[in-house]
Amino acid sequence: QVQVVESGGGLVQPGGSLRLSCAASGNILSINVMAWYRQGPGIQREFVAAATSNGSPIYADSVKGRFTISRDNAKNTVYLQMNSLKVEDTAVYYCNVQGAITATTSRRQNAWGQGAQVTVSS
């Protein structure tokens, strides 16, 4: 069973920066995609950014130029560097693992983390 844990959320002023981390565990051999989603107050969960195992990063238009996703395949970890934060970036940020293969099963697994709160406020 793949498990996903986020860390690094918190409170920051507009214009500030935060870095989120997400570590996947569970005897993982490979992961297709590691991504970030977010859910703000009263709105549906939305895509933020994704990093494939060997491709270019993908970003939502709302975060392009401000957020950077990076991935450490050896550690099954993905990071989200968030700069120039805006009040509208306030949300619970979720890490999503897609297509993970583990040493115990050949079936690809998907998993979500429990979420990390990011609050942007003055």
N, CA, C and O atoms as a GROMACS GRO file, in nm:
protein
  488
    1GLN      N    1   0.084  -0.118   0.000
    1GLN     CA    2   0.000   0.000   0.000
    1GLN      C    3   0.089   0.125   0.000
    1GLN      O    4   0.174   0.142   0.087
    2VAL      N    5   0.066   0.209  -0.098
    2VAL     CA    6   0.144   0.333  -0.109
    2VAL      C    7   0.088   0.435  -0.011
    2VAL      O    8  -0.033   0.455  -0.003
    3GLN      N    9   0.177   0.499   0.063
    3GLN     CA   10   0.138   0.605   0.155
    3GLN      C   11   0.205   0.735   0.113
    3GLN      O   12   0.318   0.735   0.064
    4VAL      N   13   0.133   0.845   0.134
    4VAL     CA   14   0.181   0.976   0.091
    4VAL      C   15   0.167   1.074   0.207
    4VAL      O   16   0.061   1.082   0.269
    5VAL      N   17   0.273   1.147   0.236
    5VAL     CA   18   0.271   1.243   0.347
    5VAL      C   19   0.326   1.376   0.301
    5VAL      O   20   0.437   1.385   0.248
    6GLU      N   21   0.245   1.483   0.321
    6GLU     CA   22   0.290   1.618   0.288
    6GLU      C   23   0.344   1.688   0.412
    6GLU      O   24   0.311   1.652   0.525
    7SER      N   25   0.428   1.788   0.390
    7SER     CA   26   0.477   1.873   0.498
    7SER      C   27   0.514   2.009   0.441
    7SER      O   28   0.534   2.025   0.321
    8GLY      N   29   0.524   2.109   0.532
    8GLY     CA   30   0.573   2.239   0.490
    8GLY      C   31   0.469   2.349   0.479
    8GLY      O   32   0.504   2.461   0.441
    9GLY      N   33   0.345   2.321   0.508
    9GLY     CA   34   0.244   2.426   0.502
    9GLY      C   35   0.260   2.527   0.613
    9GLY      O   36   0.344   2.511   0.702
   10GLY      N   37   0.178   2.631   0.609
   10GLY     CA   38   0.183   2.731   0.714
   10GLY      C   39   0.117   2.860   0.675
   10GLY      O   40   0.043   2.868   0.577
   11LEU      N   41   0.146   2.963   0.755
   11LEU     CA   42   0.090   3.097   0.733
   11LEU      C   43   0.199   3.188   0.678
   11LEU      O   44   0.311   3.191   0.730
   12VAL      N   45   0.167   3.260   0.573
   12VAL     CA   46   0.264   3.350   0.511
   12VAL      C   47   0.193   3.475   0.462
   12VAL      O   48   0.075   3.472   0.429
   13GLN      N   49   0.265   3.586   0.459
   13GLN     CA   50   0.207   3.711   0.410
   13GLN      C   51   0.205   3.713   0.258
   13GLN      O   52   0.286   3.646   0.194
   14PRO      N   53   0.115   3.790   0.199
   14PRO     CA   54   0.115   3.805   0.053
   14PRO      C   55   0.252   3.847   0.003
   14PRO      O   56   0.317   3.935   0.061
   15GLY      N   57   0.296   3.784  -0.106
   15GLY     CA   58   0.428   3.810  -0.160
   15GLY      C   59   0.536   3.720  -0.105
   15GLY      O   60   0.648   3.720  -0.155
   16GLY      N   61   0.504   3.644  -0.004
   16GLY     CA   62   0.600   3.555   0.059
   16GLY      C   63   0.614   3.422  -0.014
   16GLY      O   64   0.556   3.400  -0.120
   17SER      N   65   0.694   3.334   0.047
   17SER     CA   66   0.723   3.204  -0.014
   17SER      C   67   0.704   3.091   0.088
   17SER      O   68   0.719   3.110   0.208
   18LEU      N   69   0.672   2.976   0.034
   18LEU     CA   70   0.664   2.853   0.113
   18LEU      C   71   0.709   2.738   0.025
   18LEU      O   72   0.699   2.744  -0.098
   19ARG      N   73   0.759   2.634   0.087
   19ARG     CA   74   0.798   2.514   0.013
   19ARG      C   75   0.728   2.393   0.076
   19ARG      O   76   0.741   2.366   0.195
   20LEU      N   77   0.653   2.324  -0.008
   20LEU     CA   78   0.587   2.201   0.034
   20LEU      C   79   0.669   2.081  -0.009
   20LEU      O   80   0.734   2.081  -0.114
   21SER      N   81   0.665   1.978   0.074
   21SER     CA   82   0.730   1.852   0.041
   21SER      C   83   0.629   1.740   0.049
   21SER      O   84   0.532   1.746   0.124
   22CYS      N   85   0.653   1.636  -0.030
   22CYS     CA   86   0.565   1.519  -0.030
   22CYS      C   87   0.651   1.396  -0.049
   22CYS      O   88   0.726   1.384  -0.146
   23ALA      N   89   0.639   1.304   0.045
   23ALA     CA   90   0.716   1.180   0.036
   23ALA      C   91   0.622   1.062   0.024
   23ALA      O   92   0.526   1.049   0.100
   24ALA      N   93   0.650   0.977  -0.072
   24ALA     CA   94   0.573   0.854  -0.092
   24ALA      C   95   0.654   0.736  -0.041
   24ALA      O   96   0.776   0.731  -0.059
   25SER      N   97   0.585   0.641   0.021
   25SER     CA   98   0.653   0.524   0.075
   25SER      C   99   0.570   0.399   0.051
   25SER      O  100   0.453   0.407   0.014
   26GLY      N  101   0.634   0.282   0.074
   26GLY     CA  102   0.562   0.157   0.055
   26GLY      C  103   0.632   0.064  -0.043
   26GLY      O  104   0.568   0.007  -0.132
   27ASN      N  105   0.764   0.049  -0.028
   27ASN     CA  106   0.842  -0.039  -0.116
   27ASN      C  107   0.823  -0.002  -0.264
   27ASN      O  108   0.802  -0.090  -0.348
   28ILE      N  109   0.829   0.125  -0.292
   28ILE     CA  110   0.802   0.176  -0.426
   28ILE      C  111   0.921   0.154  -0.518
   28ILE      O  112   1.035   0.182  -0.483
   29LEU      N  113   0.892   0.102  -0.638
   29LEU     CA  114   0.995   0.084  -0.740
   29LEU      C  115   0.996   0.199  -0.840
   29LEU      O  116   1.103   0.241  -0.885
   30SER      N  117   0.879   0.249  -0.874
   30SER     CA  118   0.871   0.361  -0.966
   30SER      C  119   0.734   0.429  -0.952
   30SER      O  120   0.638   0.369  -0.905
   31ILE      N  121   0.730   0.555  -0.995
   31ILE     CA  122   0.605   0.634  -0.994
   31ILE      C  123   0.595   0.707  -1.126
   31ILE      O  124   0.691   0.770  -1.170
   32ASN      N  125   0.480   0.701  -1.190
   32ASN     CA  126   0.462   0.771  -1.317
   32ASN      C  127   0.456   0.923  -1.296
   32ASN      O  128   0.537   0.997  -1.352
   33VAL      N  129   0.362   0.966  -1.215
   33VAL     CA  130   0.339   1.110  -1.198
   33VAL      C  131   0.326   1.143  -1.049
   33VAL      O  132   0.261   1.071  -0.973
   34MET      N  133   0.389   1.252  -1.010
   34MET     CA  134   0.368   1.308  -0.876
   34MET      C  135   0.315   1.449  -0.897
   34MET      O  136   0.375   1.529  -0.968
   35ALA      N  137   0.202   1.479  -0.834
   35ALA     CA  138   0.134   1.604  -0.863
   35ALA      C  139   0.085   1.671  -0.736
   35ALA      O  140   0.076   1.610  -0.630
   36TRP      N  141   0.053   1.798  -0.750
   36TRP     CA  142  -0.008   1.877  -0.643
   36TRP      C  143  -0.143   1.928  -0.689
   36TRP      O  144  -0.160   1.974  -0.802
   37TYR      N  145  -0.239   1.918  -0.600
   37TYR     CA  146  -0.372   1.975  -0.618
   37TYR      C  147  -0.400   2.062  -0.496
   37TYR      O  148  -0.330   2.054  -0.395
   38ARG      N  149  -0.502   2.145  -0.505
   38ARG     CA  150  -0.540   2.226  -0.390
   38ARG      C  151  -0.691   2.244  -0.386
   38ARG      O  152  -0.760   2.238  -0.488
   39GLN      N  153  -0.739   2.268  -0.266
   39GLN     CA  154  -0.882   2.293  -0.247
   39GLN      C  155  -0.898   2.410  -0.153
   39GLN      O  156  -0.868   2.402  -0.034
   40GLY      N  157  -0.944   2.521  -0.210
   40GLY     CA  158  -0.969   2.641  -0.131
   40GLY      C  159  -1.107   2.637  -0.068
   40GLY      O  160  -1.187   2.548  -0.098
   41PRO      N  161  -1.136   2.731   0.020
   41PRO     CA  162  -1.266   2.736   0.088
   41PRO      C  163  -1.380   2.747  -0.011
   41PRO      O  164  -1.385   2.841  -0.091
   42GLY      N  165  -1.472   2.654  -0.006
   42GLY     CA  166  -1.591   2.660  -0.088
   42GLY      C  167  -1.574   2.629  -0.236
   42GLY      O  168  -1.666   2.652  -0.314
   43ILE      N  169  -1.457   2.578  -0.275
   43ILE     CA  170  -1.438   2.546  -0.417
   43ILE      C  171  -1.390   2.402  -0.432
   43ILE      O  172  -1.346   2.340  -0.336
   44GLN      N  173  -1.401   2.351  -0.554
   44GLN     CA  174  -1.360   2.214  -0.581
   44GLN      C  175  -1.208   2.202  -0.584
   44GLN      O  176  -1.137   2.300  -0.607
   45ARG      N  177  -1.160   2.082  -0.560
   45ARG     CA  178  -1.017   2.056  -0.569
   45ARG      C  179  -0.971   2.083  -0.712
   45ARG      O  180  -1.037   2.042  -0.808
   46GLU      N  181  -0.858   2.151  -0.726
   46GLU     CA  182  -0.809   2.187  -0.858
   46GLU      C  183  -0.663   2.148  -0.874
   46GLU      O  184  -0.588   2.139  -0.776
   47PHE      N  185  -0.624   2.126  -0.997
   47PHE     CA  186  -0.487   2.090  -1.031
   47PHE      C  187  -0.395   2.211  -1.015
   47PHE      O  188  -0.431   2.324  -1.050
   48VAL      N  189  -0.276   2.185  -0.961
   48VAL     CA  190  -0.176   2.291  -0.945
   48VAL      C  191  -0.054   2.266  -1.033
   48VAL      O  192  -0.017   2.351  -1.114
   49ALA      N  193   0.008   2.150  -1.018
   49ALA     CA  194   0.130   2.120  -1.093
   49ALA      C  195   0.154   1.969  -1.090
   49ALA      O  196   0.107   1.899  -1.001
   50ALA      N  197   0.230   1.922  -1.190
   50ALA     CA  198   0.264   1.780  -1.197
   50ALA      C  199   0.404   1.761  -1.251
   50ALA      O  200   0.453   1.841  -1.331
   51ALA      N  201   0.468   1.654  -1.205
   51ALA     CA  202   0.601   1.618  -1.253
   51ALA      C  203   0.599   1.472  -1.293
   51ALA      O  204   0.573   1.385  -1.210
   52THR      N  205   0.625   1.444  -1.421
   52THR     CA  206   0.631   1.306  -1.466
   52THR      C  207   0.769   1.248  -1.434
   52THR      O  208   0.859   1.320  -1.389
   53SER      N  209   0.785   1.120  -1.457
   53SER     CA  210   0.911   1.055  -1.422
   53SER      C  211   1.026   1.103  -1.509
   53SER      O  212   1.141   1.102  -1.465
   54ASN      N  213   0.997   1.145  -1.631
   54ASN     CA  214   1.107   1.188  -1.718
   54ASN      C  215   1.068   1.303  -1.813
   54ASN      O  216   1.139   1.332  -1.909
   55GLY      N  217   0.954   1.367  -1.784
   55GLY     CA  218   0.909   1.472  -1.874
   55GLY      C  219   0.916   1.609  -1.812
   55GLY      O  220   0.967   1.627  -1.702
   56SER      N  221   0.866   1.705  -1.884
   56SER     CA  222   0.866   1.843  -1.836
   56SER      C  223   0.755   1.863  -1.733
   56SER      O  224   0.654   1.794  -1.736
   57PRO      N  225   0.775   1.957  -1.643
   57PRO     CA  226   0.668   1.986  -1.545
   57PRO      C  227   0.548   2.052  -1.614
   57PRO      O  228   0.561   2.113  -1.720
   58ILE      N  229   0.434   2.037  -1.551
   58ILE     CA  230   0.310   2.095  -1.602
   58ILE      C  231   0.251   2.182  -1.492
   58ILE      O  232   0.250   2.142  -1.375
   59TYR      N  233   0.201   2.299  -1.529
   59TYR     CA  234   0.146   2.392  -1.429
   59TYR      C  235   0.008   2.441  -1.470
   59TYR      O  236  -0.023   2.453  -1.588
   60ALA      N  237  -0.073   2.469  -1.370
   60ALA     CA  238  -0.196   2.541  -1.394
   60ALA      C  239  -0.161   2.686  -1.430
   60ALA      O  240  -0.061   2.740  -1.384
   61ASP      N  241  -0.244   2.747  -1.513
   61ASP     CA  242  -0.215   2.884  -1.556
   61ASP      C  243  -0.205   2.979  -1.437
   61ASP      O  244  -0.128   3.075  -1.440
   62SER      N  245  -0.281   2.952  -1.333
   62SER     CA  246  -0.287   3.042  -1.219
   62SER      C  247  -0.157   3.047  -1.138
   62SER      O  248  -0.136   3.139  -1.060
   63VAL      N  249  -0.070   2.948  -1.157
   63VAL     CA  250   0.054   2.944  -1.077
   63VAL      C  251   0.180   2.954  -1.164
   63VAL      O  252   0.291   2.960  -1.110
   64LYS      N  253   0.164   2.955  -1.294
   64LYS     CA  254   0.282   2.963  -1.383
   64LYS      C  255   0.366   3.086  -1.352
   64LYS      O  256   0.313   3.196  -1.335
   65GLY      N  257   0.496   3.066  -1.345
   65GLY     CA  258   0.587   3.175  -1.317
   65GLY      C  259   0.605   3.204  -1.169
   65GLY      O  260   0.694   3.280  -1.131
   66ARG      N  261   0.522   3.144  -1.085
   66ARG     CA  262   0.532   3.167  -0.941
   66ARG      C  263   0.567   3.038  -0.865
   66ARG      O  264   0.641   3.043  -0.767
   67PHE      N  265   0.515   2.925  -0.910
   67PHE     CA  266   0.537   2.798  -0.844
   67PHE      C  267   0.634   2.714  -0.927
   67PHE      O  268   0.634   2.721  -1.050
   68THR      N  269   0.715   2.634  -0.859
   68THR     CA  270   0.806   2.542  -0.926
   68THR      C  271   0.795   2.405  -0.862
   68THR      O  272   0.810   2.390  -0.741
   69ILE      N  273   0.769   2.304  -0.945
   69ILE     CA  274   0.762   2.167  -0.896
   69ILE      C  275   0.893   2.097  -0.932
   69ILE      O  276   0.946   2.115  -1.041
   70SER      N  277   0.942   2.018  -0.838
   70SER     CA  278   1.063   1.940  -0.863
   70SER      C  279   1.048   1.805  -0.798
   70SER      O  280   0.967   1.786  -0.706
   71ARG      N  281   1.127   1.711  -0.847
   71ARG     CA  282   1.107   1.573  -0.804
   71ARG      C  283   1.241   1.504  -0.782
   71ARG      O  284   1.334   1.523  -0.860
   72ASP      N  285   1.249   1.425  -0.676
   72ASP     CA  286   1.367   1.343  -0.649
   72ASP      C  287   1.322   1.198  -0.658
   72ASP      O  288   1.264   1.144  -0.564
   73ASN      N  289   1.349   1.136  -0.772
   73ASN     CA  290   1.302   0.998  -0.794
   73ASN      C  291   1.365   0.900  -0.696
   73ASN      O  292   1.301   0.803  -0.655
   74ALA      N  293   1.490   0.923  -0.659
   74ALA     CA  294   1.558   0.832  -0.568
   74ALA      C  295   1.492   0.829  -0.431
   74ALA      O  296   1.495   0.728  -0.360
   75LYS      N  297   1.430   0.943  -0.394
   75LYS     CA  298   1.365   0.953  -0.263
   75LYS      C  299   1.214   0.944  -0.273
   75LYS      O  300   1.145   0.955  -0.171
   76ASN      N  301   1.160   0.926  -0.394
   76ASN     CA  302   1.014   0.925  -0.414
   76ASN      C  303   0.950   1.047  -0.350
   76ASN      O  304   0.848   1.038  -0.281
   77THR      N  305   1.012   1.160  -0.374
   77THR     CA  306   0.969   1.285  -0.312
   77THR      C  307   0.947   1.391  -0.419
   77THR      O  308   1.019   1.398  -0.518
   78VAL      N  309   0.846   1.474  -0.396
   78VAL     CA  310   0.819   1.586  -0.485
   78VAL      C  311   0.805   1.711  -0.400
   78VAL      O  312   0.755   1.708  -0.287
   79TYR      N  313   0.851   1.822  -0.456
   79TYR     CA  314   0.849   1.950  -0.386
   79TYR      C  315   0.768   2.052  -0.466
   79TYR      O  316   0.757   2.044  -0.588
   80LEU      N  317   0.713   2.148  -0.394
   80LEU     CA  318   0.645   2.259  -0.460
   80LEU      C  319   0.695   2.387  -0.396
   80LEU      O  320   0.660   2.419  -0.282
   81GLN      N  321   0.778   2.460  -0.469
   81GLN     CA  322   0.826   2.589  -0.424
   81GLN      C  323   0.727   2.695  -0.468
   81GLN      O  324   0.702   2.711  -0.587
   82MET      N  325   0.672   2.765  -0.373
   82MET     CA  326   0.568   2.864  -0.402
   82MET      C  327   0.620   3.003  -0.368
   82MET      O  328   0.647   3.034  -0.251
   83ASN      N  329   0.634   3.087  -0.469
   83ASN     CA  330   0.681   3.224  -0.453
   83ASN      C  331   0.572   3.322  -0.489
   83ASN      O  332   0.473   3.286  -0.552
   84SER      N  333   0.590   3.446  -0.448
   84SER     CA  334   0.493   3.552  -0.479
   84SER      C  335   0.350   3.508  -0.447
   84SER      O  336   0.259   3.523  -0.528
   85LEU      N  337   0.334   3.454  -0.329
   85LEU     CA  338   0.204   3.399  -0.291
   85LEU      C  339   0.099   3.508  -0.280
   85LEU      O  340   0.126   3.621  -0.240
   86LYS      N  341  -0.023   3.470  -0.319
   86LYS     CA  342  -0.138   3.560  -0.317
   86LYS      C  343  -0.242   3.506  -0.219
   86LYS      O  344  -0.241   3.388  -0.183
   87VAL      N  345  -0.330   3.594  -0.177
   87VAL     CA  346  -0.436   3.552  -0.085
   87VAL      C  347  -0.517   3.437  -0.146
   87VAL      O  348  -0.560   3.346  -0.076
   88GLU      N  349  -0.536   3.443  -0.278
   88GLU     CA  350  -0.616   3.340  -0.345
   88GLU      C  351  -0.545   3.206  -0.355
   88GLU      O  352  -0.605   3.108  -0.400
   89ASP      N  353  -0.420   3.199  -0.314
   89ASP     CA  354  -0.350   3.070  -0.308
   89ASP      C  355  -0.383   2.994  -0.180
   89ASP      O  356  -0.343   2.878  -0.164
   90THR      N  357  -0.455   3.059  -0.089
   90THR     CA  358  -0.494   2.993   0.035
   90THR      C  359  -0.577   2.869   0.006
   90THR      O  360  -0.679   2.875  -0.063
   91ALA      N  361  -0.532   2.756   0.058
   91ALA     CA  362  -0.600   2.629   0.030
   91ALA      C  363  -0.532   2.517   0.108
   91ALA      O  364  -0.425   2.535   0.167
   92VAL      N  365  -0.597   2.402   0.108
   92VAL     CA  366  -0.530   2.280   0.151
   92VAL      C  367  -0.467   2.218   0.027
   92VAL      O  368  -0.534   2.194  -0.073
   93TYR      N  369  -0.339   2.194   0.034
   93TYR     CA  370  -0.264   2.140  -0.079
   93TYR      C  371  -0.245   1.990  -0.060
   93TYR      O  372  -0.197   1.943   0.044
   94TYR      N  373  -0.284   1.915  -0.164
   94TYR     CA  374  -0.278   1.770  -0.158
   94TYR      C  375  -0.174   1.717  -0.258
   94TYR      O  376  -0.165   1.764  -0.371
   95CYS      N  377  -0.098   1.620  -0.213
   95CYS     CA  378  -0.005   1.551  -0.300
   95CYS      C  379  -0.074   1.427  -0.358
   95CYS      O  380  -0.145   1.356  -0.287
   96ASN      N  381  -0.052   1.404  -0.485
   96ASN     CA  382  -0.113   1.290  -0.554
   96ASN      C  383  -0.007   1.208  -0.625
   96ASN      O  384   0.073   1.261  -0.701
   97VAL      N  385  -0.007   1.080  -0.599
   97VAL     CA  386   0.085   0.987  -0.664
   97VAL      C  387   0.004   0.902  -0.762
   97VAL      O  388  -0.099   0.845  -0.726
   98GLN      N  389   0.052   0.894  -0.885
   98GLN     CA  390  -0.018   0.820  -0.989
   98GLN      C  391   0.072   0.713  -1.050
   98GLN      O  392   0.188   0.739  -1.083
   99GLY      N  393   0.020   0.594  -1.063
   99GLY     CA  394   0.093   0.488  -1.132
   99GLY      C  395   0.215   0.438  -1.058
   99GLY      O  396   0.319   0.414  -1.119
  100ALA      N  397   0.204   0.421  -0.927
  100ALA     CA  398   0.317   0.369  -0.849
  100ALA      C  399   0.321   0.217  -0.857
  100ALA      O  400   0.219   0.149  -0.843
  101ILE      N  401   0.441   0.164  -0.880
  101ILE     CA  402   0.463   0.019  -0.876
  101ILE      C  403   0.546  -0.012  -0.754
  101ILE      O  404   0.648   0.053  -0.728
  102THR      N  405   0.503  -0.111  -0.677
  102THR     CA  406   0.577  -0.148  -0.556
  102THR      C  407   0.638  -0.286  -0.572
  102THR      O  408   0.612  -0.358  -0.668
  103ALA      N  409   0.720  -0.321  -0.475
  103ALA     CA  410   0.787  -0.451  -0.479
  103ALA      C  411   0.691  -0.566  -0.447
  103ALA      O  412   0.724  -0.682  -0.468
  104THR      N  413   0.574  -0.533  -0.395
  104THR     CA  414   0.482  -0.638  -0.351
  104THR      C  415   0.370  -0.667  -0.450
  104THR      O  416   0.299  -0.767  -0.438
  105THR      N  417   0.352  -0.579  -0.550
  105THR     CA  418   0.246  -0.602  -0.648
  105THR      C  419   0.282  -0.534  -0.780
  105THR      O  420   0.347  -0.429  -0.781
  106SER      N  421   0.238  -0.593  -0.890
  106SER     CA  422   0.263  -0.533  -1.022
  106SER      C  423   0.150  -0.438  -1.060
  106SER      O  424   0.158  -0.371  -1.164
  107ARG      N  425   0.046  -0.432  -0.978
  107ARG     CA  426  -0.066  -0.343  -1.008
  107ARG      C  427  -0.028  -0.199  -0.972
  107ARG      O  428   0.018  -0.170  -0.862
  108ARG      N  429  -0.047  -0.110  -1.069
  108ARG     CA  430  -0.014   0.031  -1.043
  108ARG      C  431  -0.114   0.090  -0.944
  108ARG      O  432  -0.234   0.064  -0.951
  109GLN      N  433  -0.063   0.170  -0.851
  109GLN     CA  434  -0.146   0.227  -0.746
  109GLN      C  435  -0.146   0.379  -0.753
  109GLN      O  436  -0.047   0.442  -0.793
  110ASN      N  437  -0.257   0.436  -0.713
  110ASN     CA  438  -0.269   0.581  -0.697
  110ASN      C  439  -0.296   0.610  -0.550
  110ASN      O  440  -0.359   0.530  -0.481
  111ALA      N  441  -0.249   0.724  -0.503
  111ALA     CA  442  -0.270   0.758  -0.362
  111ALA      C  443  -0.268   0.908  -0.341
  111ALA      O  444  -0.206   0.981  -0.417
  112TRP      N  445  -0.338   0.952  -0.237
  112TRP     CA  446  -0.344   1.092  -0.197
  112TRP      C  447  -0.286   1.109  -0.057
  112TRP      O  448  -0.296   1.019   0.026
  113GLY      N  449  -0.227   1.222  -0.033
  113GLY     CA  450  -0.186   1.258   0.101
  113GLY      C  451  -0.302   1.318   0.179
  113GLY      O  452  -0.412   1.334   0.127
  114GLN      N  453  -0.275   1.351   0.305
  114GLN     CA  454  -0.380   1.402   0.392
  114GLN      C  455  -0.401   1.552   0.377
  114GLN      O  456  -0.500   1.606   0.427
  115GLY      N  457  -0.309   1.618   0.310
  115GLY     CA  458  -0.323   1.761   0.285
  115GLY      C  459  -0.240   1.846   0.378
  115GLY      O  460  -0.215   1.810   0.493
  116ALA      N  461  -0.196   1.961   0.328
  116ALA     CA  462  -0.119   2.058   0.406
  116ALA      C  463  -0.183   2.195   0.388
  116ALA      O  464  -0.204   2.241   0.275
  117GLN      N  465  -0.214   2.260   0.498
  117GLN     CA  466  -0.281   2.391   0.491
  117GLN      C  467  -0.180   2.501   0.458
  117GLN      O  468  -0.076   2.513   0.522
  118VAL      N  469  -0.214   2.580   0.359
  118VAL     CA  470  -0.137   2.699   0.324
  118VAL      C  471  -0.232   2.818   0.336
  118VAL      O  472  -0.335   2.823   0.269
  119THR      N  473  -0.195   2.913   0.420
  119THR     CA  474  -0.277   3.032   0.440
  119THR      C  475  -0.194   3.155   0.407
  119THR      O  476  -0.087   3.176   0.463
  120VAL      N  477  -0.245   3.235   0.314
  120VAL     CA  478  -0.178   3.358   0.275
  120VAL      C  479  -0.263   3.474   0.323
  120VAL      O  480  -0.374   3.495   0.275
  121SER      N  481  -0.209   3.548   0.418
  121SER     CA  482  -0.288   3.655   0.480
  121SER      C  483  -0.195   3.758   0.543
  121SER      O  484  -0.087   3.725   0.593
  122SER      N  485  -0.240   3.881   0.540
  122SER     CA  486  -0.162   3.987   0.605
  122SER      C  487  -0.212   4.010   0.748
  122SER      O  488  -0.159   4.095   0.819
   0.00000   0.00000   0.00000
